[in-house]
């Protein structure tokens, strides 16, 4: 793909794992923190399940 096409279609570029992880890392961390908070707050409610 030449540079002119890459400028017109920014999503058609080749992605590597590093930029994708850099983009998704804050969301992953937030999900883990929210899951831990949920488990901590509801530990008594689901104790007998």
DSSP file (Angstrom, degrees, kcal/mol; ACC not computed):
  #  RESIDUE AA STRUCTURE BP1 BP2  ACC     N-H-->O    O-->H-N    N-H-->O    O-->H-N    TCO  KAPPA ALPHA  PHI   PSI    X-CA   Y-CA   Z-CA
    1    1 A X              0   0    0      0, 0.0     2,-0.1     0, 0.0     0, 0.0   0.000 360.0 360.0 360.0 133.0    0.0    0.0    0.0
    2    2 A X     >  -     0   0    0      1,-0.1     4,-1.8     4,-0.0     5,-0.1  -0.316 360.0-103.1 -84.8 173.3    1.4    3.3   -0.9
    3    3 A X  H  > S+     0   0    0      1,-0.2     4,-1.8     2,-0.2     5,-0.1   0.825 117.1  57.3 -68.1 -32.8    1.5    6.4    1.4
    4    4 A X  H  > S+     0   0    0      1,-0.2     4,-1.5     2,-0.2    -1,-0.2   0.921 109.1  45.6 -65.3 -43.2   -1.4    8.2   -0.4
    5    5 A X  H  > S+     0   0    0      1,-0.2     4,-1.9     2,-0.2    -1,-0.2   0.873 110.1  54.9 -66.6 -36.6   -3.8    5.2    0.3
    6    6 A X  H  < S+     0   0    0     -4,-1.8    -1,-0.2     1,-0.2    -2,-0.2   0.848 106.7  51.2 -65.8 -33.7   -2.6    5.0    3.9
    7    7 A X  H  < S+     0   0    0     -4,-1.8     3,-0.3     1,-0.2    -1,-0.2   0.856 111.5  47.1 -70.9 -34.1   -3.5    8.6    4.5
    8    8 A X  H  < S+     0   0    0     -4,-1.5     2,-0.5     1,-0.3    -2,-0.2   0.832 122.0  34.6 -75.5 -32.4   -7.0    8.1    3.1
    9    9 A X    ><  +     0   0    0     -4,-1.9     3,-1.3     1,-0.1    -1,-0.3  -0.769  63.9 172.5-124.9  84.2   -7.7    5.0    5.1
   10   10 A X  G >  S+     0   0    0     -2,-0.5     3,-0.9    -3,-0.3    -1,-0.1   0.775  79.0  57.2 -66.7 -24.4   -6.0    5.2    8.5
   11   11 A X  G 3  S+     0   0    0      1,-0.2    -1,-0.3     4,-0.0     4,-0.1   0.578  92.6  70.1 -82.3  -7.5   -7.6    2.0    9.7
   12   12 A X  G <  S+     0   0    0     -3,-1.3    -1,-0.2    -6,-0.2    -2,-0.2   0.385  75.2 110.6 -89.8   5.9   -6.2   -0.1    6.9
   13   13 A X  S <  S-     0   0    0     -3,-0.9     2,-0.5    -7,-0.1    -3,-0.0  -0.356  81.8 -95.3 -75.7 162.2   -2.7    0.1    8.2
   14   14 A X        -     0   0    0     -2,-0.1     2,-0.3     1,-0.0    -1,-0.1  -0.669  41.1-152.8 -80.6 122.5   -0.9   -2.9    9.6
   15   15 A X        -     0   0    0     -2,-0.5     2,-0.2    -4,-0.1    -4,-0.0  -0.744   5.0-157.4 -95.9 143.1   -1.3   -3.1   13.4
   16   16 A X     >  -     0   0    0     -2,-0.3     4,-1.3     1,-0.0     5,-0.1  -0.642  33.0-104.4-107.5 173.8    1.2   -4.8   15.6
   17   17 A X  H  > S+     0   0    0     -2,-0.2     4,-2.5     1,-0.2     5,-0.2   0.826 111.5  63.6 -70.3 -31.7    0.5   -6.2   19.1
   18   18 A X  H  > S+     0   0    0      1,-0.2     4,-2.3     2,-0.2    -1,-0.2   0.942 105.5  41.3 -63.9 -50.4    2.3   -3.3   20.9
   19   19 A X  H  > S+     0   0    0      1,-0.2     4,-1.9     2,-0.2    -1,-0.2   0.872 114.9  53.2 -65.6 -33.0    0.0   -0.5   19.8
   20   20 A X  H  X S+     0   0    0     -4,-1.3     4,-2.2     2,-0.2    -2,-0.2   0.917 111.4  44.7 -66.8 -41.4   -3.1   -2.6   20.3
   21   21 A X  H  X S+     0   0    0     -4,-2.5     4,-2.2     2,-0.2    -2,-0.2   0.880 110.7  54.8 -67.8 -37.5   -2.0   -3.5   23.9
   22   22 A X  H  < S+     0   0    0     -4,-2.3     4,-0.4    -5,-0.2    -1,-0.2   0.869 112.4  44.5 -62.4 -35.2   -1.2    0.2   24.5
   23   23 A X  H  < S+     0   0    0     -4,-1.9     4,-0.3    -5,-0.2    -2,-0.2   0.884 121.0  37.6 -73.6 -40.6   -4.7    1.1   23.4
   24   24 A X  H  X S+     0   0    0     -4,-2.2     4,-2.2     1,-0.2     3,-0.3   0.612  92.2  88.7 -91.0 -12.9   -6.5   -1.7   25.3
   25   25 A X  H  X S+     0   0    0     -4,-2.2     4,-2.6     1,-0.2     5,-0.2   0.894  86.0  50.7 -58.1 -47.1   -4.4   -1.7   28.5
   26   26 A X  H  > S+     0   0    0     -4,-0.4     4,-2.3     1,-0.2    -1,-0.2   0.890 112.3  48.1 -60.0 -37.3   -6.4    1.0   30.4
   27   27 A X  H  > S+     0   0    0     -4,-0.3     4,-2.3    -3,-0.3    -1,-0.2   0.904 111.3  49.9 -68.0 -41.0   -9.6   -0.8   29.7
   28   28 A X  H  X S+     0   0    0     -4,-2.2     4,-2.1     2,-0.2    -2,-0.2   0.922 112.2  47.6 -63.1 -44.4   -8.2   -4.2   30.8
   29   29 A X  H  X S+     0   0    0     -4,-2.6     4,-2.5     1,-0.2     5,-0.2   0.919 111.5  50.7 -63.6 -43.7   -6.9   -2.7   34.0
   30   30 A X  H  X S+     0   0    0     -4,-2.3     4,-2.6    -5,-0.2    -1,-0.2   0.905 109.5  50.8 -61.9 -41.5  -10.2   -1.0   34.8
   31   31 A X  H  X S+     0   0    0     -4,-2.3     4,-2.0     2,-0.2    -1,-0.2   0.901 110.9  48.6 -63.3 -40.7  -12.1   -4.3   34.2
   32   32 A X  H  X S+     0   0    0     -4,-2.1     4,-2.2     2,-0.2    -2,-0.2   0.917 112.5  47.8 -65.8 -43.0   -9.8   -6.1   36.6
   33   33 A X  H  X S+     0   0    0     -4,-2.5     4,-2.4     1,-0.2    -2,-0.2   0.922 112.2  49.3 -63.9 -43.7  -10.2   -3.5   39.3
   34   34 A X  H  X S+     0   0    0     -4,-2.6     4,-2.3     1,-0.2    -1,-0.2   0.875 110.1  51.4 -64.7 -36.5  -13.9   -3.4   38.9
   35   35 A X  H  X S+     0   0    0     -4,-2.0     4,-2.4     2,-0.2    -1,-0.2   0.908 110.5  48.3 -66.5 -41.0  -14.1   -7.2   39.1
   36   36 A X  H  X S+     0   0    0     -4,-2.2     4,-2.4     2,-0.2    -2,-0.2   0.898 111.8  49.4 -66.2 -39.9  -12.0   -7.2   42.3
   37   37 A X  H  X S+     0   0    0     -4,-2.4     4,-2.6     2,-0.2     5,-0.2   0.918 110.9  50.4 -64.1 -42.6  -14.2   -4.5   43.9
   38   38 A X  H  X S+     0   0    0     -4,-2.3     4,-1.7     1,-0.2    -2,-0.2   0.927 112.0  46.8 -60.5 -45.8  -17.3   -6.5   43.0
   39   39 A X  H  < S+     0   0    0     -4,-2.4     4,-0.2     1,-0.2    -1,-0.2   0.898 113.4  49.0 -64.8 -39.7  -15.9   -9.6   44.5
   40   40 A X  H >< S+     0   0    0     -4,-2.4     3,-0.8     1,-0.2     4,-0.3   0.915 113.3  45.6 -66.7 -43.2  -14.8   -7.8   47.7
   41   41 A X  H 3< S+     0   0    0     -4,-2.6     3,-0.3     1,-0.2    -1,-0.2   0.793 119.7  40.4 -71.8 -27.1  -18.2   -6.0   48.2
   42   42 A X  T 3X S+     0   0    0     -4,-1.7     4,-1.7    -5,-0.2    -1,-0.2   0.174  79.0 108.0-108.2  17.3  -20.2   -9.1   47.6
   43   43 A X  T <4 S+     0   0    0     -3,-0.8    -1,-0.2    -4,-0.2    -2,-0.1   0.862  84.0  45.0 -66.3 -33.8  -18.2  -11.7   49.4
   44   44 A X  T >4 S+     0   0    0     -3,-0.3     3,-1.0    -4,-0.3     4,-0.3   0.851 109.0  56.2 -76.3 -33.1  -20.7  -12.0   52.2
   45   45 A X  T 34 S+     0   0    0      1,-0.2     3,-0.3    -4,-0.2    -2,-0.2   0.873 115.9  35.2 -66.9 -37.6  -23.7  -12.2   49.9
   46   46 A X  T >< S+     0   0    0     -4,-1.7     3,-0.8     1,-0.2    -1,-0.2   0.065  83.5 112.2-104.9  23.6  -22.3  -15.2   48.0
   47   47 A X  T <  S+     0   0    0     -3,-1.0    -1,-0.2     1,-0.2    -2,-0.1   0.879  81.7  40.7 -65.6 -37.6  -20.6  -17.0   50.9
   48   48 A X  T 3         0   0    0     -3,-0.3    -1,-0.2    -4,-0.3    -2,-0.1   0.337 360.0 360.0 -95.9   7.6  -23.0  -20.0   50.9
   49   49 A X    <         0   0    0     -3,-0.8    -1,-0.2     0, 0.0    -2,-0.1   0.465 360.0 360.0 -84.6 360.0  -23.3  -20.4   47.1
